[in-house]
Amino acid sequence: MFRRTVNGLTLSFYLAGINNQNFLMRDHQTGTYWQQITGRAISGPLAGNQLQLVSSDELTYGLWKTEQPQGTVLQDIARYASEYSPLDWDKQIGKMPTVISYPQAGLKPRDLMLGVRAFGSARAFPFQAVLRQKLIQDHLGDKPILIVVGPDNQSVRVFLRKIPDQSETPDFYRSDVASQPFLLDSLSGSEWNFQGCAVAGSEKGQCLTRIDSIKDYWFDWRNYNSDTSVFGLTTRVK
């Protein structure tokens, strides 16, 4: 998700083409072409400009509704119903061949990844491994990070693993038991929710810093992040 204002000009976009199975957007105002995954202008009067990323979540509806009980949902437009993607779109697209490929040990082009770029580094986390482990504590660049699966066991968020008023780096522990806290930290024993905020204990009111992430196919993530590493992969990415 990106802001669509560049240099004071508010742009409107439409699908203009496909590049390596990643679509190209073109704005009506200047005719500039923009890359979907990066939000970067690659051709036209605004070439070289970058759309500003807006933090967003990909959550199950049930979890989102518990966090945003007053939230509203964009309604389908009946006259365009035939143009919407089918419910099993992701399964269909997963069977399609790719025009580019980056063979790695155990990786297929359409393996779904959780891609994280921050602190001068990029890493791909195999999404199914994230769902299995439910909590991953890692480092990106020189910073400790925390990847945690939500209480719905499907939604995922990434945080900087530093409590604002603590000099030490904590470990976190996740529970699936409804009667127990969702997350606990090792330094204070405070209780944390899926929003990354402490809800009980000495750190109550503190919140971890969110880190943006994206779900993407391996071939697409690797194509636009040539310096990426892969979590759990010991051989070097080529």
C-alpha positions as MATLAB code, in Angstrom:
seq = 'MFRRTVNGLTLSFYLAGINNQNFLMRDHQTGTYWQQITGRAISGPLAGNQLQLVSSDELTYGLWKTEQPQGTVLQDIARYASEYSPLDWDKQIGKMPTVISYPQAGLKPRDLMLGVRAFGSARAFPFQAVLRQKLIQDHLGDKPILIVVGPDNQSVRVFLRKIPDQSETPDFYRSDVASQPFLLDSLSGSEWNFQGCAVAGSEKGQCLTRIDSIKDYWFDWRNYNSDTSVFGLTTRVK';
ca = [
       0.000    0.000    0.000;
       1.364    3.402   -1.007;
       0.417    7.062   -0.737;
      -0.433    8.357   -4.171;
       0.778   11.927   -3.799;
       4.152   12.750   -5.369;
       5.686   16.229   -5.327;
       2.325   17.667   -4.326;
       0.489   15.958   -7.200;
      -2.209   13.386   -6.362;
      -2.074   10.576   -8.898;
      -4.657    8.044  -10.061;
      -3.440    4.712  -11.430;
      -4.548    1.930  -13.747;
      -3.116   -1.439  -14.729;
      -0.947   -0.842  -17.782;
       0.989   -4.075  -18.271;
       2.883   -6.988  -16.785;
       6.637   -7.165  -16.185;
       7.982  -10.541  -15.029;
       4.471  -11.334  -13.719;
       4.516   -8.228  -11.534;
       2.089   -5.656  -12.845;
       2.960   -2.165  -14.002;
       0.821    0.785  -12.967;
       0.531    3.941  -15.059;
      -0.757    7.229  -13.716;
      -3.336    9.259  -15.651;
      -1.768   12.602  -14.769;
       1.747   12.176  -16.233;
       1.768    8.820  -18.028;
       4.579    7.552  -15.797;
       4.961    3.779  -15.286;
       5.323    2.466  -11.727;
       6.382   -0.947  -10.443;
       3.818   -2.674   -8.248;
       6.066   -4.316   -5.678;
       8.464   -1.414   -5.140;
       6.263    1.618   -5.800;
       9.092    3.101   -7.855;
       8.610    5.068  -11.080;
      10.594    3.271  -13.772;
       9.690    5.197  -16.947;
       8.147    8.548  -17.819;
       8.247   12.121  -16.491;
       8.383   11.033  -12.837;
      10.971    8.256  -13.343;
      13.108    7.771  -10.252;
      10.449    8.947   -7.823;
       9.292    6.636   -5.056;
       5.763    6.254   -3.690;
       5.674    6.459    0.098;
       4.863    3.149    1.757;
       1.858    3.041    4.071;
       1.948    0.417    6.807;
      -0.781   -2.157    6.349;
      -1.822   -5.597    7.557;
      -3.008   -8.772    5.876;
      -5.270  -10.212    8.553;
      -8.130  -12.648    8.730;
     -11.466  -10.852    8.938;
     -12.197  -12.280   12.388;
      -8.955  -11.000   13.887;
      -9.279   -7.615   12.203;
     -12.815   -7.237   13.552;
     -11.665   -7.906   17.129;
      -9.058   -5.136   16.766;
     -11.282   -2.721   14.817;
     -14.864   -3.346   15.981;
     -16.025   -0.080   14.367;
     -14.183   -0.752   11.115;
     -15.981   -0.748    7.774;
     -15.578   -3.082    4.795;
     -15.440   -2.027    1.149;
     -18.566   -3.378   -0.534;
     -18.501   -5.213   -3.852;
     -19.949   -3.373   -6.830;
     -22.590   -5.653   -8.327;
     -22.144   -4.594  -11.941;
     -18.453   -5.533  -11.829;
     -18.971   -8.888  -10.082;
     -17.944  -10.878  -13.160;
     -14.576   -9.086  -13.233;
     -13.561   -9.971   -9.670;
     -11.054  -12.741   -9.085;
     -12.513  -16.114   -8.028;
     -12.232  -17.207   -4.411;
      -9.567  -19.777   -5.297;
      -7.488  -17.259   -7.267;
      -4.400  -17.918   -5.163;
      -4.580  -21.662   -5.831;
      -4.966  -21.098   -9.562;
      -2.113  -18.615   -9.820;
       0.086  -20.954   -7.769;
      -0.064  -23.507  -10.600;
       1.025  -21.081  -13.303;
       4.606  -21.234  -14.639;
       6.918  -18.284  -14.070;
       8.995  -16.488  -16.693;
      11.937  -16.109  -14.321;
      13.318  -18.465  -11.698;
      16.012  -18.458   -9.041;
      16.741  -22.091   -8.147;
      17.777  -22.614   -4.542;
      17.991  -25.737   -2.454;
      14.445  -26.706   -1.548;
      12.808  -23.564   -3.011;
      10.289  -23.388   -5.837;
       9.461  -20.196   -7.785;
       5.987  -19.893   -6.284;
       6.878  -20.750   -2.710;
       5.182  -18.092   -0.599;
       7.565  -15.943    1.427;
       7.271  -13.312    4.121;
       9.687  -10.697    2.824;
      11.250   -8.198    5.215;
      13.548   -5.340    4.184;
      14.871   -3.130    6.985;
      18.107   -1.909    8.548;
      19.964   -2.205    5.249;
      19.179   -5.911    4.781;
      16.546   -8.148    3.216;
      15.431  -11.625    4.231;
      12.759  -14.022    3.003;
      11.024  -16.240    5.540;
       9.207  -19.258    4.049;
       5.618  -18.533    5.015;
       4.665  -22.076    5.930;
       7.689  -22.269    8.245;
       6.552  -19.040    9.919;
       3.076  -20.485   10.489;
       4.540  -23.703   11.909;
       6.971  -22.003   14.296;
       4.470  -19.255   15.270;
       7.269  -17.128   16.747;
      10.677  -16.439   15.209;
      13.392  -14.395   16.882;
      16.077  -13.358   14.438;
      18.386  -10.505   13.425;
      18.135   -8.340   10.325;
      21.232   -6.282    9.715;
      22.393   -5.510   13.251;
      18.899   -5.330   14.747;
      16.930   -8.016   16.611;
      13.499   -8.733   15.175;
      10.446  -10.686   16.236;
       8.047  -12.410   13.843;
       4.867  -13.598   15.496;
       1.764  -15.390   14.229;
      -1.500  -14.046   15.604;
      -4.020  -15.854   17.800;
      -5.882  -16.879   14.624;
      -2.759  -18.871   13.591;
      -2.843  -17.238   10.142;
      -2.010  -13.534   10.441;
       1.607  -12.425   10.902;
       3.318   -9.276   12.200;
       6.965   -8.266   12.476;
       8.464   -6.098   15.218;
      11.797   -4.666   16.343;
      12.647   -6.858   19.331;
      13.558   -3.998   21.672;
      11.495   -2.662   24.571;
      11.787    1.156   24.448;
      13.067    1.656   28.000;
      15.300   -1.446   28.163;
      18.971   -1.605   27.141;
      18.961   -5.406   26.918;
      17.325   -7.405   24.142;
      14.474   -9.574   25.442;
      13.311  -12.980   24.347;
       9.594  -13.437   23.830;
       7.389  -16.437   24.454;
       4.031  -17.112   22.786;
       1.119  -19.142   24.124;
      -1.876  -20.700   22.369;
      -3.722  -21.257   25.640;
      -6.649  -18.844   25.937;
      -6.259  -18.530   29.702;
      -2.607  -17.501   29.417;
      -1.014  -14.269   28.114;
      -0.445  -14.200   24.339;
       3.183  -13.015   24.673;
       5.577  -12.669   27.610;
       8.998  -11.035   27.591;
      12.006  -12.435   29.419;
      13.175   -9.161   30.981;
      10.083   -8.009   32.853;
       7.573  -10.820   32.465;
       5.096   -8.295   31.102;
       2.167   -9.472   28.975;
       1.969   -8.346   25.341;
      -0.756   -8.544   22.714;
      -0.589   -9.135   18.955;
      -0.459   -5.377   18.374;
       2.972   -5.466   20.038;
       1.827   -3.530   23.107;
       2.242   -4.487   26.753;
      -1.148   -4.845   28.434;
      -0.013   -5.938   31.904;
       3.150   -5.814   33.986;
       5.829   -3.182   34.498;
       5.988   -2.403   30.764;
       2.238   -1.775   30.430;
       1.641    0.934   27.847;
       4.889    0.334   25.969;
       4.675   -0.796   22.346;
       7.224   -2.486   20.106;
       8.129   -0.805   16.826;
       6.375   -2.364   13.833;
       8.419   -3.430   10.789;
       6.783   -3.616    7.375;
       6.655   -6.984    5.619;
       5.114   -8.398    2.462;
       3.808  -11.806    1.399;
       5.269  -12.567   -2.000;
       6.289  -15.461   -4.206;
       9.944  -16.413   -3.989;
      10.704  -15.625   -7.653;
       9.194  -12.131   -7.343;
      10.790  -11.273   -4.003;
      14.203  -12.447   -5.220;
      13.892  -10.537   -8.505;
      13.496   -7.211   -6.696;
      15.703   -8.023   -3.696;
      18.886   -9.466   -5.191;
      20.724   -9.125   -1.864;
      18.193  -11.197    0.082;
      18.994  -14.053    2.398;
      16.549  -16.857    3.202;
      15.717  -17.900    6.742;
      16.756  -21.480    7.397;
      18.795  -21.741    4.189;
      22.495  -22.339    4.796;
      23.600  -22.138    1.160;
      24.186  -18.698   -0.262;
      21.443  -17.126   -2.372;
      22.551  -16.642   -5.981;
];
